[in-house]
Amino acid sequence: QVQLVESGGGLVQAGGSLRLSCVASERTYRTYPMGWFRQAPGKEREFVAGINWSGSNTDYADSIKGRFTISRDNAKNTVDLQMNSLKPEDTAVYYCAAKYSVYDSRTSSRSDDYDAWGQGTQVTVSS
């Protein structure tokens, strides 16, 4: 089973930027679609961004479109989330996830489609 470890969270002022990174423990990760989700206190976990196995296809939630960018480096077993123009409503625990679907060219926004999850990293945006 792929193990995922997120990093890069922290406290930032509104309008600032953060870059989250997720490292996978196994090389098989590079064949899976990956996603970023977030969960704010008292709210359901929600989709943020997804990327297919090769990085050629990406998808974003409407709430962050144009501000966040997902990317991956299969040589390094990483998937990153660049977050710009952060808003207080972006405050949440951010999770990366892997979908065990080898060489899948699609992305997925459904959390139920994902099979492995990281422990999460806290992002706090102050106003």
N, CA and C atoms as an extended XYZ file, in Angstrom:
381
Properties=species:S:1:pos:R:3:atomname:S:1:resname:S:1:resid:I:1 pbc="F F F"
N         0.842       -1.184        0.000 N   GLN     1
C         0.000        0.000        0.000 CA  GLN     1
C         0.882        1.241        0.000 C   GLN     1
N         0.511        2.189       -0.849 N   VAL     2
C         1.264        3.434       -0.933 CA  VAL     2
C         1.047        4.247        0.335 C   VAL     2
N         2.137        4.751        0.896 N   GLN     3
C         2.040        5.672        2.013 CA  GLN     3
C         2.332        7.071        1.508 C   GLN     3
N         1.545        8.024        1.966 N   LEU     4
C         1.632        9.402        1.498 CA  LEU     4
C         1.907       10.321        2.676 C   LEU     4
N         2.833       11.241        2.492 N   VAL     5
C         3.184       12.181        3.551 CA  VAL     5
C         3.151       13.592        2.981 C   VAL     5
N         2.288       14.439        3.566 N   GLU     6
C         2.164       15.825        3.130 CA  GLU     6
C         3.073       16.719        3.963 C   GLU     6
N         3.465       17.833        3.365 N   SER     7
C         4.218       18.864        4.068 CA  SER     7
C         3.960       20.202        3.411 C   SER     7
N         4.404       21.267        4.085 N   GLY     8
C         4.317       22.590        3.494 CA  GLY     8
C         3.214       23.468        4.038 C   GLY     8
N         2.376       22.923        4.912 N   GLY     9
C         1.323       23.748        5.492 CA  GLY     9
C         1.885       24.773        6.468 C   GLY     9
N         1.013       25.673        6.890 N   GLY    10
C         1.440       26.688        7.847 CA  GLY    10
C         0.452       27.810        7.939 C   GLY    10
N         0.905       28.900        8.559 N   LEU    11
C         0.091       30.094        8.739 CA  LEU    11
C         0.550       31.159        7.753 C   LEU    11
N        -0.402       31.738        7.033 N   VAL    12
C        -0.078       32.754        6.040 CA  VAL    12
C        -1.168       33.809        6.053 C   VAL    12
N        -0.809       35.014        5.707 N   GLN    13
C        -1.808       36.087        5.610 CA  GLN    13
C        -2.588       35.982        4.312 C   GLN    13
N        -3.790       36.517        4.333 N   ALA    14
C        -4.605       36.543        3.123 CA  ALA    14
C        -3.832       37.221        1.994 C   ALA    14
N        -3.939       36.616        0.818 N   GLY    15
C        -3.200       37.121       -0.331 CA  GLY    15
C        -1.850       36.461       -0.521 C   GLY    15
N        -1.410       35.717        0.467 N   GLY    16
C        -0.121       35.046        0.393 CA  GLY    16
C        -0.175       33.726       -0.339 C   GLY    16
N         0.958       33.021       -0.325 N   SER    17
C         1.097       31.764       -1.049 CA  SER    17
C         1.710       30.692       -0.166 C   SER    17
N         1.360       29.464       -0.482 N   LEU    18
C         1.984       28.296        0.118 CA  LEU    18
C         2.107       27.221       -0.952 C   LEU    18
N         3.081       26.355       -0.761 N   ARG    19
C         3.234       25.209       -1.663 CA  ARG    19
C         3.217       23.941       -0.823 C   ARG    19
N         2.223       23.123       -1.062 N   LEU    20
C         2.126       21.840       -0.378 CA  LEU    20
C         2.797       20.768       -1.223 C   LEU    20
N         3.398       19.816       -0.547 N   SER    21
C         4.031       18.709       -1.249 CA  SER    21
C         3.593       17.391       -0.616 C   SER    21
N         3.445       16.398       -1.449 N   CYS    22
C         3.065       15.061       -0.988 CA  CYS    22
C         4.075       14.076       -1.578 C   CYS    22
N         4.713       13.303       -0.694 N   VAL    23
C         5.682       12.313       -1.137 CA  VAL    23
C         5.102       10.919       -0.937 C   VAL    23
N         5.229       10.098       -1.965 N   ALA    24
C         4.739        8.719       -1.903 CA  ALA    24
C         5.888        7.767       -1.594 C   ALA    24
N         5.553        6.696       -0.891 N   SER    25
C         6.594        5.786       -0.416 CA  SER    25
C         7.047        4.778       -1.457 C   SER    25
N         6.252        4.602       -2.496 N   GLU    26
C         6.571        3.553       -3.458 CA  GLU    26
C         6.556        4.080       -4.884 C   GLU    26
N         7.342        3.442       -5.720 N   ARG    27
C         7.426        3.872       -7.114 CA  ARG    27
C         6.123        3.639       -7.874 C   ARG    27
N         5.296        2.692       -7.365 N   THR    28
C         4.027        2.429       -8.059 CA  THR    28
C         3.126        3.659       -8.071 C   THR    28
N         3.400        4.582       -7.153 N   TYR    29
C         2.618        5.830       -7.101 CA  TYR    29
C         2.569        6.511       -8.453 C   TYR    29
N         3.693        6.447       -9.179 N   ARG    30
C         3.788        7.219      -10.415 CA  ARG    30
C         2.823        6.731      -11.485 C   ARG    30
N         2.149        5.605      -11.260 N   THR    31
C         1.171        5.093      -12.232 CA  THR    31
C        -0.271        5.450      -11.849 C   THR    31
N        -0.454        6.126      -10.694 N   TYR    32
C        -1.808        6.395      -10.181 CA  TYR    32
C        -2.243        7.841      -10.353 C   TYR    32
N        -3.525        8.077      -10.598 N   PRO    33
C        -4.043        9.431      -10.442 CA  PRO    33
C        -3.941        9.870       -8.975 C   PRO    33
N        -3.760       11.158       -8.768 N   MET    34
C        -3.613       11.702       -7.423 CA  MET    34
C        -4.567       12.873       -7.250 C   MET    34
N        -4.881       13.148       -5.994 N   GLY    35
C        -5.764       14.276       -5.721 CA  GLY    35
C        -5.388       14.980       -4.432 C   GLY    35
N        -5.837       16.217       -4.324 N   TRP    36
C        -5.762       16.984       -3.091 CA  TRP    36
C        -7.189       17.283       -2.635 C   TRP    36
N        -7.427       17.075       -1.358 N   PHE    37
C        -8.712       17.386       -0.741 CA  PHE    37
C        -8.445       18.242        0.491 C   PHE    37
N        -9.496       18.844        1.020 N   ARG    38
C        -9.346       19.612        2.248 CA  ARG    38
C       -10.589       19.474        3.105 C   ARG    38
N       -10.390       19.672        4.393 N   GLN    39
C       -11.504       19.609        5.325 CA  GLN    39
C       -11.345       20.708        6.365 C   GLN    39
N       -12.329       21.594        6.383 N   ALA    40
C       -12.370       22.662        7.376 CA  ALA    40
C       -13.163       22.192        8.589 C   ALA    40
N       -12.937       22.810        9.746 N   PRO    41
C       -13.670       22.400       10.956 CA  PRO    41
C       -15.177       22.457       10.753 C   PRO    41
N       -15.845       21.370       11.099 N   GLY    42
C       -17.298       21.322       10.995 CA  GLY    42
C       -17.842       21.138        9.599 C   GLY    42
N       -16.944       20.900        8.638 N   LYS    43
C       -17.391       20.736        7.248 CA  LYS    43
C       -16.968       19.388        6.702 C   LYS    43
N       -17.608       19.011        5.606 N   GLU    44
C       -17.256       17.767        4.936 CA  GLU    44
C       -15.929       17.938        4.182 C   GLU    44
N       -15.248       16.821        3.977 N   ARG    45
C       -14.050       16.858        3.150 CA  ARG    45
C       -14.456       17.201        1.724 C   ARG    45
N       -13.695       18.069        1.074 N   GLU    46
C       -14.048       18.491       -0.275 CA  GLU    46
C       -12.852       18.383       -1.211 C   GLU    46
N       -13.182       18.164       -2.458 N   PHE    47
C       -12.187       18.069       -3.519 CA  PHE    47
C       -11.562       19.430       -3.769 C   PHE    47
N       -10.239       19.423       -3.998 N   VAL    48
C        -9.529       20.650       -4.346 CA  VAL    48
C        -8.982       20.556       -5.775 C   VAL    48
N        -8.187       19.512       -6.027 N   ALA    49
C        -7.562       19.369       -7.340 CA  ALA    49
C        -7.204       17.913       -7.585 C   ALA    49
N        -7.162       17.539       -8.864 N   GLY    50
C        -6.781       16.185       -9.230 CA  GLY    50
C        -5.870       16.199      -10.439 C   GLY    50
N        -5.082       15.135      -10.577 N   ILE    51
C        -4.136       15.033      -11.690 CA  ILE    51
C        -4.032       13.568      -12.101 C   ILE    51
N        -3.971       13.325      -13.399 N   ASN    52
C        -3.894       11.937      -13.844 CA  ASN    52
C        -2.465       11.414      -13.689 C   ASN    52
N        -2.235       10.179      -14.077 N   TRP    53
C        -0.966        9.541      -13.758 CA  TRP    53
C         0.223       10.228      -14.429 C   TRP    53
N         0.020       10.756      -15.610 N   SER    54
C         1.138       11.350      -16.341 CA  SER    54
C         1.272       12.846      -16.110 C   SER    54
N         0.245       13.458      -15.537 N   GLY    55
C         0.264       14.905      -15.356 CA  GLY    55
C        -0.326       15.676      -16.517 C   GLY    55
N        -0.827       14.973      -17.521 N   SER    56
C        -1.347       15.639      -18.714 CA  SER    56
C        -2.776       16.133      -18.549 C   SER    56
N        -3.437       15.690      -17.499 N   ASN    57
C        -4.842       16.047      -17.280 CA  ASN    57
C        -5.017       16.485      -15.828 C   ASN    57
N        -5.581       17.673      -15.636 N   THR    58
C        -5.824       18.191      -14.290 CA  THR    58
C        -7.259       18.677      -14.167 C   THR    58
N        -7.713       18.768      -12.926 N   ASP    59
C        -9.072       19.221      -12.649 CA  ASP    59
C        -9.043       19.996      -11.343 C   ASP    59
N        -9.907       21.019      -11.243 N   TYR    60
C        -9.903       21.879      -10.068 CA  TYR    60
C       -11.331       22.167       -9.602 C   TYR    60
N       -11.477       22.347       -8.310 N   ALA    61
C       -12.737       22.833       -7.772 CA  ALA    61
C       -12.935       24.281       -8.196 C   ALA    61
N       -14.172       24.658       -8.414 N   ASP    62
C       -14.461       26.025       -8.856 CA  ASP    62
C       -13.955       27.065       -7.859 C   ASP    62
N       -13.986       26.733       -6.592 N   SER    63
C       -13.624       27.702       -5.552 CA  SER    63
C       -12.150       28.089       -5.572 C   SER    63
N       -11.307       27.278       -6.178 N   ILE    64
C        -9.863       27.567       -6.189 CA  ILE    64
C        -9.293       27.707       -7.600 C   ILE    64
N       -10.147       27.553       -8.575 N   LYS    65
C        -9.676       27.623       -9.956 CA  LYS    65
C        -9.031       28.973      -10.243 C   LYS    65
N        -7.858       28.931      -10.865 N   GLY    66
C        -7.129       30.153      -11.174 CA  GLY    66
C        -6.187       30.595      -10.076 C   GLY    66
N        -6.318       29.989       -8.893 N   ARG    67
C        -5.442       30.360       -7.776 CA  ARG    67
C        -4.497       29.222       -7.398 C   ARG    67
N        -4.953       27.993       -7.548 N   PHE    68
C        -4.153       26.826       -7.173 CA  PHE    68
C        -3.722       26.073       -8.426 C   PHE    68
N        -2.568       25.427       -8.331 N   THR    69
C        -2.060       24.602       -9.433 CA  THR    69
C        -1.525       23.296       -8.871 C   THR    69
N        -2.000       22.195       -9.436 N   ILE    70
C        -1.505       20.881       -9.048 CA  ILE    70
C        -0.487       20.414      -10.074 C   ILE    70
N         0.555       19.762       -9.611 N   SER    71
C         1.578       19.233      -10.508 CA  SER    71
C         2.192       17.993       -9.868 C   SER    71
N         2.919       17.229      -10.675 N   ARG    72
C         3.568       16.040      -10.131 CA  ARG    72
C         4.923       15.839      -10.793 C   ARG    72
N         5.800       15.200      -10.057 N   ASP    73
C         7.113       14.834      -10.575 CA  ASP    73
C         7.268       13.340      -10.303 C   ASP    73
N         7.011       12.533      -11.302 N   ASN    74
C         7.033       11.087      -11.097 CA  ASN    74
C         8.432       10.556      -10.815 C   ASN    74
N         9.433       11.263      -11.237 N   ALA    75
C        10.805       10.843      -10.937 CA  ALA    75
C        11.113       10.977       -9.445 C   ALA    75
N        10.425       11.910       -8.791 N   LYS    76
C        10.639       12.143       -7.361 CA  LYS    76
C         9.513       11.605       -6.494 C   LYS    76
N         8.516       11.005       -7.115 N   ASN    77
C         7.357       10.474       -6.373 CA  ASN    77
C         6.631       11.567       -5.592 C   ASN    77
N         6.487       12.736       -6.188 N   THR    78
C         5.828       13.836       -5.484 CA  THR    78
C         4.673       14.403       -6.291 C   THR    78
N         3.710       14.940       -5.569 N   VAL    79
C         2.645       15.740       -6.163 CA  VAL    79
C         2.506       16.995       -5.321 C   VAL    79
N         2.516       18.138       -5.961 N   ASP    80
C         2.506       19.422       -5.279 CA  ASP    80
C         1.211       20.178       -5.547 C   ASP    80
N         0.916       21.071       -4.630 N   LEU    81
C        -0.209       21.987       -4.791 CA  LEU    81
C         0.289       23.400       -4.501 C   LEU    81
N         0.441       24.189       -5.540 N   GLN    82
C         0.827       25.591       -5.391 CA  GLN    82
C        -0.423       26.411       -5.149 C   GLN    82
N        -0.441       27.111       -4.030 N   MET    83
C        -1.627       27.881       -3.647 CA  MET    83
C        -1.279       29.362       -3.586 C   MET    83
N        -1.895       30.145       -4.432 N   ASN    84
C        -1.669       31.587       -4.485 CA  ASN    84
C        -2.946       32.328       -4.120 C   ASN    84
N        -2.790       33.596       -3.804 N   SER    85
C        -3.943       34.454       -3.479 CA  SER    85
C        -4.845       33.795       -2.447 C   SER    85
N        -4.235       33.314       -1.401 N   LEU    86
C        -4.986       32.565       -0.384 CA  LEU    86
C        -5.995       33.451        0.333 C   LEU    86
N        -7.113       32.833        0.693 N   LYS    87
C        -8.197       33.515        1.376 CA  LYS    87
C        -8.457       32.822        2.726 C   LYS    87
N        -9.039       33.535        3.668 N   PRO    88
C        -9.350       32.890        4.953 CA  PRO    88
C       -10.199       31.631        4.794 C   PRO    88
N       -11.063       31.597        3.801 N   GLU    89
C       -11.909       30.417        3.593 CA  GLU    89
C       -11.140       29.216        3.055 C   GLU    89
N        -9.859       29.400        2.725 N   ASP    90
C        -9.020       28.266        2.331 CA  ASP    90
C        -8.455       27.531        3.546 C   ASP    90
N        -8.686       28.069        4.722 N   THR    91
C        -8.206       27.431        5.948 CA  THR    91
C        -8.817       26.047        6.105 C   THR    91
N        -7.952       25.042        6.253 N   ALA    92
C        -8.410       23.653        6.344 CA  ALA    92
C        -7.198       22.751        6.538 C   ALA    92
N        -7.487       21.493        6.828 N   VAL    93
C        -6.458       20.456        6.738 CA  VAL    93
C        -6.485       19.927        5.307 C   VAL    93
N        -5.333       19.889        4.689 N   TYR    94
C        -5.222       19.465        3.297 CA  TYR    94
C        -4.631       18.054        3.251 C   TYR    94
N        -5.270       17.217        2.440 N   TYR    95
C        -4.877       15.817        2.310 CA  TYR    95
C        -4.548       15.487        0.852 C   TYR    95
N        -3.503       14.699        0.654 N   CYS    96
C        -3.308       14.147       -0.679 CA  CYS    96
C        -3.791       12.697       -0.671 C   CYS    96
N        -4.140       12.219       -1.837 N   ALA    97
C        -4.726       10.896       -1.951 CA  ALA    97
C        -4.318       10.268       -3.273 C   ALA    97
N        -4.269        8.932       -3.273 N   ALA    98
C        -3.918        8.166       -4.462 CA  ALA    98
C        -5.065        7.223       -4.825 C   ALA    98
N        -5.323        7.149       -6.103 N   LYS    99
C        -6.352        6.237       -6.613 CA  LYS    99
C        -5.639        5.068       -7.273 C   LYS    99
N        -5.915        3.868       -6.791 N   TYR   100
C        -5.230        2.690       -7.313 CA  TYR   100
C        -5.831        2.278       -8.664 C   TYR   100
N        -5.481        3.050       -9.683 N   SER   101
C        -5.956        2.790      -11.035 CA  SER   101
C        -4.778        3.024      -11.956 C   SER   101
N        -4.101        1.931      -12.305 N   VAL   102
C        -2.818        2.040      -12.993 CA  VAL   102
C        -2.972        2.678      -14.373 C   VAL   102
N        -2.139        3.661      -14.619 N   TYR   103
C        -2.085        4.366      -15.915 CA  TYR   103
C        -3.449        4.942      -16.326 C   TYR   103
N        -4.192        5.364      -15.343 N   ASP   104
C        -5.494        5.979      -15.617 CA  ASP   104
C        -5.283        7.406      -16.106 C   ASP   104
N        -5.810        7.706      -17.274 N   SER   105
C        -5.629        9.035      -17.863 CA  SER   105
C        -6.636       10.051      -17.334 C   SER   105
N        -7.564        9.572      -16.491 N   ARG   106
C        -8.595       10.465      -15.975 CA  ARG   106
C        -8.217       10.980      -14.581 C   ARG   106
N        -8.900       12.036      -14.186 N   THR   107
C        -8.831       12.510      -12.810 CA  THR   107
C       -10.147       12.164      -12.137 C   THR   107
N       -10.203       12.328      -10.814 N   SER   108
C       -11.449       12.096      -10.100 CA  SER   108
C       -11.606       13.121       -8.993 C   SER   108
N       -12.819       13.616       -8.840 N   SER   109
C       -13.122       14.551       -7.762 CA  SER   109
C       -13.877       13.881       -6.610 C   SER   109
N       -14.111       12.585       -6.715 N   ARG   110
C       -14.871       11.865       -5.694 CA  ARG   110
C       -13.916       11.236       -4.675 C   ARG   110
N       -14.082       11.575       -3.421 N   SER   111
C       -13.190       11.027       -2.402 CA  SER   111
C       -13.311        9.509       -2.308 C   SER   111
N       -14.474        8.974       -2.595 N   ASP   112
C       -14.672        7.521       -2.531 CA  ASP   112
C       -13.844        6.771       -3.570 C   ASP   112
N       -13.375        7.459       -4.586 N   ASP   113
C       -12.565        6.806       -5.622 CA  ASP   113
C       -11.121        6.581       -5.180 C   ASP   113
N       -10.716        7.238       -4.104 N   TYR   114
C        -9.321        7.198       -3.690 CA  TYR   114
C        -9.084        6.127       -2.618 C   TYR   114
N        -7.919        5.495       -2.712 N   ASP   115
C        -7.635        4.323       -1.893 CA  ASP   115
C        -6.617        4.557       -0.783 C   ASP   115
N        -5.785        5.528       -0.939 N   ALA   116
C        -4.765        5.808        0.073 CA  ALA   116
C        -4.751        7.300        0.362 C   ALA   116
N        -4.574        7.626        1.641 N   TRP   117
C        -4.620        9.029        2.082 CA  TRP   117
C        -3.427        9.336        2.981 C   TRP   117
N        -2.967       10.582        2.883 N   GLY   118
C        -1.959       11.042        3.813 CA  GLY   118
C        -2.587       11.478        5.129 C   GLY   118
N        -1.740       11.918        6.046 N   GLN   119
C        -2.223       12.288        7.375 CA  GLN   119
C        -2.751       13.722        7.422 C   GLN   119
N        -2.445       14.503        6.399 N   GLY   120
C        -2.938       15.868        6.319 CA  GLY   120
C        -1.929       16.888        6.814 C   GLY   120
N        -2.052       18.103        6.295 N   THR   121
C        -1.232       19.223        6.735 CA  THR   121
C        -2.137       20.440        6.890 C   THR   121
N        -1.956       21.164        7.985 N   GLN   122
C        -2.831       22.285        8.306 CA  GLN   122
C        -2.416       23.541        7.539 C   GLN   122
N        -3.391       24.175        6.924 N   VAL   123
C        -3.199       25.473        6.287 CA  VAL   123
C        -4.138       26.460        6.974 C   VAL   123
N        -3.573       27.538        7.481 N   THR   124
C        -4.355       28.570        8.147 CA  THR   124
C        -4.080       29.909        7.478 C   THR   124
N        -5.129       30.564        7.020 N   VAL   125
C        -5.006       31.844        6.339 CA  VAL   125
C        -5.673       32.904        7.210 C   VAL   125
N        -4.889       33.870        7.641 N   SER   126
C        -5.418       34.929        8.503 CA  SER   126
C        -5.856       36.125        7.670 C   SER   126
N        -6.863       36.815        8.156 N   SER   127
C        -7.401       37.964        7.417 CA  SER   127
C        -6.696       39.254        7.808 C   SER   127
